[in-house]
Amino acid sequence: MPMDFPDLTSLVHAATVHKFRALREDESEAEYRTALADHVAPRDFIESEEIRNGVGWDQWTDSQKLAMLRRRGINM
């Protein structure tokens, strides 16, 4: 089931579920989102991309899909 991570509250909840660190005082939401996505990727690549994009896989744009494939090492 696709999951959305639209805001900082949803990111903090996901971080708790995945036993990730707290948001640093000097860290932006975008930086935290990327760090959390990188942390989750080895366990659940699709969820990590949903965190990275802020929306579930069913709402990804073509550019988000292409970026995901490139991160996975698939060149298109």
Sequence and secondary structure as in RCSB ss.txt:
>XXXX:A:sequence
MPMDFPDLTSLVHAATVHKFRALREDESEAEYRTALADHVAPRDFIESEEIRNGVGWDQWTDSQKLAMLRRRGIN
M
>XXXX:A:secstr
      SHHHHHHHHHHTT     TT  HHHHHHHHHHHHTTT HHHHHHHHHSS GGG  HHHHHHHHHHTT  
 
